[in-house]
Amino acid sequence: MAAGIELYNDVLNQKGSPALYSDILANRPAFGFTGRLFISTDTNEIYRDTGTSWVLISGGGASVNIYNSNGSLTGTGIQ
């Protein structure tokens, strides 16, 4: 099975929809909901809830700033 499909299957919650949360790492909820993902907005890391712990699945990427042609900032994101 392709890695992306396997991860997708692991992320599905009981009703078949993805459970994704984001906040600063200090506000990450307690583990216990298998398959849930948490995106840390201050460290740019992604964690997966195994039901018994949070496991880091993606290290912090670089922040990206998006600018208009006039030089004004239009958004930021994680790469």
N, C-alpha and C positions, 0 to 999 in steps of 0.2 A: 504494500500500500504506500502511496506517495506520502512524504512527510507532512505536507500541507493538509492533506485529507485526514491523516492520523491526528494531527493537532486539532483540527476542526472537530473531530469526533470526541476528543478529550474535553473540549470546551463546552459542549452542549450541556445545558442543565436539564432538569427533569421534564420540562415542557418542550424541549427541543430547540430552544433559542439560546444564543450565546449569552454568557454572563460576564460582562466586562465592567471594571470599575477603574476610576483614576482619581488620584489625590496625591498629596505629598506622602512620602514613605512613612512618616511618623503617624499618619492617620489610616494606614492600611488596616482593614478589619482582621479579626482573628480568623485563623484557618478553620476549615471544617465543612466547606462547600466544594466538593470535588469537581474539578474542571474549570472553576472560576478563574479569570485572569485579572491581575491588578497591574495597572500602568502607573509607575511612580513619576509624577510630573516634575519632581525636583532632582531626581537622579537619572531620569530617562531609561530606567530599567523596567523589564516586564517579568512578572512572577506568575506562576501557576499554583493554585491551591490543590494539593494532593488529598486533602481531607484530614491529613495529620501534620502538615507543614506547608509553608510557602517555599517553592523552588524557583530560583532565578533561571529563566529560560532565555533571556536576552540582556546582554550588558548595555550600559548606557551608550547611546549614540550621540552624535553631535547635534546641537541645536541649530536650526536653520531659521534665518530671518528672511522674509519675502518683502521686497520693495517694489513700489510702483516706479514708472519711468520718471516721475517728478521727485523721487527720492524719499517719499513717505512710506513708512512701515505699514504693510497690510496684513501681516500675520507671522506666526512662528510655528515651528513644528519639530518633530523628532525624526531623525533619519536613521 
